[in-house]
């Protein structure tokens, strides 16, 4: 019984299955929090930076204040970039987990 | 005339697309989640189309014109809310396979009572968010045709209720995707053409320099329909119905209804509730005190960042993704589509400050998007562009109102009407009756809410969503120890605190210190941590569900493990 496939442990929600699952949930949550912190650094720091650095108001790009350019335009590509990176990594984590516990492919081997 | 035709064609196209959807809406499952076979791009356009409401199309530009660059935190928060959704909610919730938030609450916590509580919250947020949409419709129709306020509410309400009741979501998915492109085109094209026509931003001194918004080189004429309380920022002469008058700097006066004329270059008086600001101050996203204080900005960002996932009409749409990874792909596309749209509202705020300063006098800055094209480009081009933005505004009310009504009527017919197993025909009939009932109440409220600020109602909805459904979802998905008692007390505590703060703020008015005022207007910074702390604290005193491992597996187990046949991992197929 010691060589039971991980998939069965998962399916029967045993303590061993729980270890596999917990590892996945922690990895996914860690990834999400990393993405949140990396974007949050910009997102949450922006009001503070604009407030504490009054000199920024004088910088202009094509006659428009830099603060306005950052707030209206520059933040969106950052947002999309973080989202895209996260999506790839999260899908990769799912795939690694599938390989680990053996999904449908493992079924075929058993049969 | 052109504007009326444009609005009518958007309305007809919506009805047409809805009718096309009706023929596809065969089963109850179709009606609710469009059989979950919509591609990520369609879905992303539909989600964005549903999300971009009156607040986005008219409200941001109007608020920008009124309070300055601090209003531009709103589009950032509205978009970032989908990042929070992507990182923590989209894939697990789709895998779990519930139809709505009440459905999720009941399945996750095995408690019909939590479901009922969640249903009540859905109806509350839904109504709070429907009222400003209908109000926007009434204002817009009045602006372009001079029709009475109630007529716009009646027309939009009737079209939306009919469409939702007859087509369900299958129709709505394509209607919403169509509406996204109407809205983006309608806000982007006039913004670009006006900037080219004017040769860039005019009057930089009023925008970013020392100047206040002022009458143009030929003076300014404002027709006042009602008496209006205003403040004169600088000493100026003016005439009222031809009688010459003088006002001292900083003087407050009540102007009677009539024709106000200001001499060329005079600083315009501003309506009660608006602070006159020179360009430098107006262009600052954060400044001490007032409507741009750091406390208010952070609280608003928190409400929008965490509140988006709790809007009931948004999550429903994620179930039309076939699986978890598709839900993630859809959400990334939504970030792109929303970012594209939100490039443009600020253009109207900037141009409006210079070109339509009369809105400062009347206090109706909410109509700046509609008014600007004809003022900035007199003649046929302006009229055509004005018709285009009017059509876009109508698309905004109809799409958001449709999405909300699907959620509200789904909740009414499924969660509160009695959930005993009934025939599909009777369920469909219940859904249709609910669609009608779900529209009547907000329409009546909108008739009474003519004087209430659109941004107030919208901010309230986000604060309540962030203080109730956000902790329920985040803890329910990522924390196996959440209990029924914890979830219920947390939602009640968060929702009551958020609503209580806003009501208190309305009752006691201004003058209570900067931090206090900011938190009463936007209480998320207090109510969200409180809701989380209550949920966690109460849950730790109880026992977690015995089947928590299966619950976590259903939420986080990737597709393709072959667990479905074992009756695990997917509750609903």
Interface residues (C-beta under 8 A of the other chain):
Chain A: X7 X10 X11 X13 X17 X18 X21 X24 X25 X28 X29 X32 X35 X36 X39 X43 X44 X47 X48 X50 X51 X57 X60 X63 X64 X65 X67 X68 X71 X72 X73 X75 X76 X77 X79 X80 X82 X83 X84 X86 X87 X90 X91 X94 X95 X97 X98 X101 X103 X104 X107
Chain B: X69 X72 X73 X75 X76 X79 X80 X82 X83 X84 X86 X87 X88 X91 X200 X201 X204 X208 X280 X283 X284 X285 X286 X287 X294 X297 X298 X301 X305 X324 X325 X328 X329 X331 X332 X335 X336 X339 X342 X343 X346 X478 X547 X549 X550 X552 X553 X556 X557 X558 X559 X560 X561 X562 X563 X566 X568
